[in-house]
Amino acid sequence: MPRQFFVGGNFKMNGVAESITGIVNNLNSSKLDPNTEVVISPPALYLTLTRSLADPKIGVAAQNVFDKPNGAFTGEISVEQLKDAKIDWVVIGHSERRVILKETDEFIARKTKAAIDGGLSVIFCIGETLEEREANKTIEVVTRQLNAAAKELSKEQWAKVVIAYEPVWAIGTGKVATTEQAQEVHAAIREWLGKTIDSHAQETVRVIYGGSVSEKNCRELATQPDVDGFLVGGASLKPAFVDIVNARI
Ligand code: PEP
């Protein structure tokens, strides 16, 4: 069975109730490719608003979750609380959290495990910095990030993971990876899935690309055999997000 195309929209720390309502209403009233799975990720404060407004076909993702079930963890949100708010997805390991908030591979892997154990699906973000790419360390870095998750997850749990390859140098910079650069890393990730998890994961786990995806570059990227969709930041706040969802039609 072919892998279902997946487009995520990461609003990051942008928007207030009025603008988020506008974005969701626009998506609800747009013609979206029925073969694309769409998941939007507003700031935590607007998760319940977004879930209540969005068409049930549109998934909603938190931008973070904590690895402990409850307790004295001021400012954190638990898996149970997300499930209670009818949220089914979470973005984990975004480079802004890895780089700015110094989240480690191990912490990210523990959060991924806690999320999946508690019934959430995970958009698991990985990717290299410019310095790492220039030092020819791209595959080494993404392999290290994936290996940390593989230590925590059972083989079956990979069915709940969408891997987002997001080169850090391409996020929010307007510098998109070339189709060849994206395909090369996606193919390496798929090979890693086969070697480290199993052939089922290799065939079925979706690997999406993120980093300055726009309505202008999405179609060409979407032609690549191992690009199963996108994680979109800036452009997910604009009406052009609909064109990215529809990149394959
Ligand atoms: C992101 O936030 O995951 C992202 C890819 O951002 P942008 O599309 O703005 O580069």
Residues whose N, C-alpha, C, O or C-beta is under 5 A from the ligand:
A	BS01	PEP	N10 A170 I171 G172 T173 G210 G211 S212 V213 L231 V232 G233 G234 A235
